[in-house]
Amino acid sequence: MSTPFSQKRELGQHFLVDENILGVIGRLAELETRDVVLEVGPGLGVLTVFLADRVARVHAIELDQTLAPYLRERLAGHPNVELTFADALAAPLGELDPPATKLVANLPYSIATPLVVESLRGLPMVGLWCVMVQREVADRFFASPRTKAYGAVSVLVQLASERSGFHPVARTCFRPPPNVDSALVAFRRRPEWRPAPRLDEIVHAAFAHRRKTLANSLELSGIVSREEAVASLAKLGREPDARAEALEPEAFPRLAELLT
């Protein structure tokens, strides 16, 4: 069967074709025979086959149904792969049986950030992520406060996890080659992490108007009045004109508790 290399730009498809990178993925993902892996966007199945040969179960979720004939043929000899054609952002991933313990994927660019954030919250059994994403997205996940890359996603990812690995990936590892740099980033869940009520909403509101102070941004987003926000910041020992990017991730759960 011919290989279906027709890329769908609207799906952010860049198929992984260089098998040399698989060893790096296996190392960063710390693959074990007992693992149940969720792979979103298997594409041509290069990573899927690699995973299936090393773990107990692979849940592969693919949106592009035109890949079905090729993928089913390639995965025919791997009964431990469950291939599902669905939108991963809409699919009930929390109902996978058995539940995924790791998320290992070359994520489509268009869904990488929301999928990672949602999986941190909605897939409590996942303890480790190893994902291929745009380099700027990988940098954003673990950006430091007071940097341009630091934002709501940085806060939510860092509160729930800690980075365990990083590896830049050449554009030639994909077909078609993307116009941006990519990277593998691995991170582990913090087992003690429990999000405060409305934390996600408040973090996103805090960064919604980056040119505004944090108090003004919260007011403009309809969370609380500016006066209430300033009073809560004072209890944190912050100035009324503090901006969201000046707060370290650990300050936001306390802020959320004060605001709610």
HELIX and SHEET records of a PDB file:
HELIX    1   1 ARG A    9  LEU A   11  5                                   3    
HELIX    2   2 GLU A   19  ILE A   21  5                                   3    
HELIX    3   3 LEU A   22  ALA A   29  1                                   8    
HELIX    4   4 VAL A   46  ALA A   52  1                                   7    
HELIX    5   5 GLN A   65  LEU A   67  5                                   3    
HELIX    6   6 ALA A   68  ARG A   74  1                                   7    
HELIX    7   7 LEU A   93  GLU A   95  5                                   3    
HELIX    8   8 ALA A  112  GLY A  122  1                                  11    
HELIX    9   9 ARG A  135  PHE A  141  1                                   7    
HELIX   10  10 ALA A  152  ALA A  160  1                                   9    
HELIX   11  11 ARG A  171  CYS A  173  5                                   3    
HELIX   12  12 LEU A  199  ALA A  206  1                                   8    
HELIX   13  13 LEU A  214  LEU A  220  1                                   7    
HELIX   14  14 ARG A  226  LYS A  235  1                                  10    
HELIX   15  15 ALA A  244  ALA A  246  5                                   3    
HELIX   16  16 ALA A  251  LEU A  259  1                                   9    
SHEET    1   A 2 PHE A  15  LEU A  16  0                                        
SHEET    2   A 2 PHE A 174  ARG A 175 -1                                        
SHEET    1   B 7 VAL A  81  PHE A  85  0                                        
SHEET    2   B 7 ARG A  57  GLU A  62  1                                        
SHEET    3   B 7 VAL A  36  VAL A  40  1                                        
SHEET    4   B 7 LYS A 102  ASN A 106  1                                        
SHEET    5   B 7 LEU A 128  GLN A 134  1                                        
SHEET    6   B 7 SER A 182  ARG A 189 -1                                        
SHEET    7   B 7 SER A 161  VAL A 169 -1                                        
END                                                                             
